[in-house]
């Protein structure tokens, strides 16, 4: 009898929670996955920041801001998002131009606008605005895109990505470009064109090598051979791989990592926080985190497949895949299989604008899904 009452109470709670989430246009499994990732991130951040409670508090505030943005955007109808897209894209490009001209300089790069109360990176806006603009442009055009459409799309993607690289911020510029490229691929681009564009990209990378800053070229050389400068450019990746390798299967224990706690590992609360997880929580901790990411990505892809119009399908699909790309790039660079490009680990690394942008993207995704049966 007691077990039946507990089971009945649990079912009622789940049912009530589902109704509330449905009323708020939120998807329960996706919200649960994001919440678990956010909690995991704050637990790890406490250790990675040197047990600094103010850092955790600021992280919680940023999660709250991101969750508010996600909730607000989930209520917005897709028709409004379509109408907003060109204006958001134009605003983002203008802000990038302003940043390149008079932006706040920090850590050797001119990436921020200082509003007195808060500093933010306009390039983060373009992580959403570029795929939105590409999907907006393709929504009423025949798919796959023809040559003229590809030229226009190249300009849509290339302008903000180029302005971001000039700051210089190569990593964010690449992520902005990737957001647009994913929309184009989802539009059904033929494999012959993909192969041709890949060849052109290779030639462009060869020519662009000479346009990179010295530190950017050094990152690529360090990726190929970190030991050539173990106390300089190779220091980050060497310390990161030592931290991950020393964690073994179960890790050294929470708060007991030597590389992180003794500050041998640089940027341990931001770009290299995955190494802290590997050292303190081991292979098991990394697998748990990756399973949470898998839950979020798979659910996001499922929601994207349920949308019905071209704009919603292209945009929601790209938002789901962009999240996967962020995880892959960060885990890859920290593990030494990709060059270091300064990409934070989604919802885990300490950071404000990036956190809000990611959760806002999921809000857009849930809006496109929840309004799929209604006319725009």
N, C-alpha and C positions, 0 to 999 in steps of 0.2 A: 504493500500500500504506500509506504513512504517513497519507494523508488518511482512508483507511478505518479505520485504528486510532484516529485522533483522533475521527472521527465515532462509532465504536462506544463509545469512552470517554465521550463527551458524552451519548450515549443512556443509558448505564448510570448516569451521575451524575444525569440528569434522572429516571430511573426510581426510583433510590434516594431522591432528594429527595421525589418524589411519594408514595412509600410512607411515609416518615417523617411528612410533613405529614398524610397520611390517618390514620395511627395517632394523631396528636395532635389529630385532628378540626379541622384547619386547612385552609382553601381556598388552594391555591397561588397562583392569579392575584390574589386579593384581598390576600394577605399580601405578594406582590411589589409591588403598587401602593402599599400602605401603607408598605412599606420604602423605596421610591423617594421617596415624599413626605417621609418622615422625614429621609432623607439630604439631600434638596434643602433642607428647612427648616433643618437645622443649618449647611449651607454659607452660606445667606443670613443666618442669625442671626449668624454670625461677623462679617460685614460690618456688619449693622444694629446690633450691640451695640458698635461701635467696636473691632472686633478683640479682644474680651474673651474669652479662652479659658475663664475660670471660668463665664461665662454658657453657653458651648457645653457644658461639662462638666455643668452642672446640667440643661441641656436633654436631654443624653444619658441622664442618670439618670432623668429623668421619662419619657422614651421607654421606658426599661427597665422602669419601674414599670407603665406602661400596657401594654407587651407582656406582662408577667407576668399582669396582670389579664385581658387578652384570652385568653391561653393557659388560664388557670384556668377562665374562664367558658365557653370552648369545650368543656370536658369535662363541664359540668353538663347534666343531662338537662332537656328542656323541662318535664316534670312538676314537677321541683323549682323551676324558675323560676316556674311558675304559683303554686305554694304559697307561694313567697317574696314574691311581688308585693305583697299587701296589707300585709305587715309592713314591707317596704322603703318603701312609700308612706307609711305611718303614721309611721315613723321620720323620714323626710324632712320631713314636715309639722311634727313636734315640734321638730326641729332648726331649722327656719325660724322657729318661734315663739321659740325660745331665742335665736337670732341677733338677731331684732328687739328682744328684751328686753335682752340683755347682750352682744351680739356685739362683736367687735373692729372699731374704726372705722379705715378707711384710705382715703385719697383722697376724703374727704368722704362716705363711705358706710359703713353698718354691715352688712357682708356676710360677715364671716369669723368662724369659731370658732377661738380660740387654745387649742391643747392643750399649749402649752409647747414641745414638740418641733417641731410643725408647725402651720401655719394652713391651713384649707381652707374652701371655700364649700359649705355644704349645698345651695344652689340647684343646684349641678352634679349632685347626686344626682337631683334632680327632673327633669332632662333625660331621664333613663332611666326613672325611676319613674312619671312621668305617662303616657307612651305604654304602658308595661307595664300600668298599672292600667286604662287605657281598654280595652286589648285583653283583659285579664282579665275585665272587666265584660261585654264583648260576646261572649265566647267561646261561651256557651250560650244566647244570645238571638237571636230572629229578626232577620235583616238585610234591608233597611236598618233602623236603629234608629227606634223610634216616639217619640212626644212625651215619654212618661215617661222613656225611656232617655236622650233628649237632655238633659232637665233634670238627671238624675243625672250624666251626663258633663260638663255645664257646671260642676257643683259640683266634680267630680274635678279638672277643669282649672283652674277659677277660684280655688280656695283657695290652692294653692301659687304660682300666678302672681301673685295679689294680694299675698301675703306677701312675695314677692320684689320687686315694684314698690315696696313700702313701705320697702325698705332704704335708699335707693332704688336700684334696678337695673332700669331700664325695659327695656334690651336683653335681659338674661337672662330677665326675666319674659315678654317676647314670645316668646322661643325656647321656654320651657317650655310656653306656651300653644300654640305652633305644633306641638309634638310631639303633643299631644292632638288638635288639630284634624286633623292628617294621618291619625291613626287613624280618626277619625269619617268623613272623606272616603273613605278606603279601604273603609269598611264599606258604601259604596254609597248615600250620602245623595242624595236626589233633588235635581235642579237647582232646583226651585221653593223647597225649603227652604233651599238654599244661597243663592239670591237674597234670600230673606227675611231670613236671618241676616246677609247682607252689608249689607242696608239697616239692620238694627238695629245692626250694628257701626259703620256710618257715623254714626248718631245718637249712639251711645255715645262715639265719638271726639270728636264735636262737644261733648258734655257733659263728657267727660274732659279736654278742653283746659284747663278752668279748675281742674282738680285737679292738673295737672302742676306740678312745681317750676319755678322761673324758668329754670334752666339747661336743663331739658328743652324748654320752649317755645322758648328761644333756639336750640336745635339745629334745630328745625323751620324757624324763620324764617331761620336761616343757610343751611339747605339751599336755600331758595327764592331767597336773594340773599346769597351769601357776602361780597360786597363792601361790605355795609352796616356790617360791623365787621371790617375786614381784619386788625387787630392784636389782636382779641379772639376772639369766638366763631367768626369765619370763618377764623382763622389756619390751623387744622388742614387744612381742606379745600383752601384756596388753595395751601398748600405741597405738599400731596399731589398735586394736579392739575399743579402746576408740575413736580414730580419725574417723574411719569409721562410728561407731554408732552415733557420735555427728553430722555428716554431714546431717543426715536425708534424705529427698527426694531431695531437691534442693541445699543442701550444705550451708556453711557459707559465701560463696562468694570467688571469686578468690583473692588470697593474704591475705585472712582473717582467715585462719585456725590457731587455737591456738596451737595445738599439733605440727604442722609442723613449723610455723613461730617462735614459742618460743623455738624450738629445744628440745621439750620433746620426739619427735619421732626420734629414731636413724636411720641411713642409709636412710634418707628420700629421697635422690636423687638417690639412687640405688635400693637395694632390696625391700624397703618399700615405693616406690613412689606411689603404688596403694592406700595406706592409705591416702596420700595427696590428691589424686583425690577424694576419698570418703568423706573426710572432707570438702574440699573446693567446690567441684562440686556436691556432694551428689550422691544419687542413680541414678539420671538422667545422670550425668557425667560418672559414671561407666558403665551404660547401653550403652551409646553412644560409649565408648571405646570398650566394648565387641562386639557390632555390627560391628565395624570396623574390629576387629579380625575375626569375623564370615565371613565377606566379603572376607578377605584375605585367610582364611583357605578353605572356600568352593570353591573359584576360583582355588586355588592351587590343591585341590583334583580333580576338573573337568579336569584341564590340565593333571594331572597324569593319569586319565582314558583314555585319548586320545592317549597316547604313545603306541607303537606297539611291541617293543621287551622286553624280560625279564629284561635285565639290566635297561632299562629306566623306565619300570613300577614299579619295586621294589624300585629303588632309588628315583624316583619322588614322589611315594606314601609315602615313609618314610620321605622325607623332608617336605611334607605337614603336616603329622601327628606330627612330632617332634615340629614344630612351635606351634601346638595346645597344646602339652604336656607342653611346656615352660610356656604358658599362664596359663594353669590349675594349674600347681605347684605353680607359683608365687602368683596368686590370692588366691589359697587355703591356702598357708602358712601365707599370710598377714591377711587373714580372720580368721585364727585360726582353720581351718579344716584339715590342714596338718602340719607336723613338719617343723620348719625353717631349710632350707638346703642351703640357699645362692644362689638362682636362680634369675637372674634379669628379669624384665618384658620386653619382646621383643620390641625393637624399642622405648621404653619409658624411661627405666632406663638409667642413665648416665653410659657409658662404651664404650671402644674403640674396643677391639678385638672382643667382643661378637657382637657388631653392624655390623662389617665388615663380620663376619662369617655368620650371618643370611642372610644378603643381598647377599652374595656370593652364599649361598644355593639356593636362589630364582633365581639367574642368571643361575645356573646349571639346575634348574627346567624348566626355560623358554627355555634353549638350547635344552633340551630333547624334549620339546613340539614342538618347531619351526622346528626342523630337523626330525620330526617323519616320513615324507613322503619320505625322501631321504635315500639312502643306506649309511651305515657307512663307 
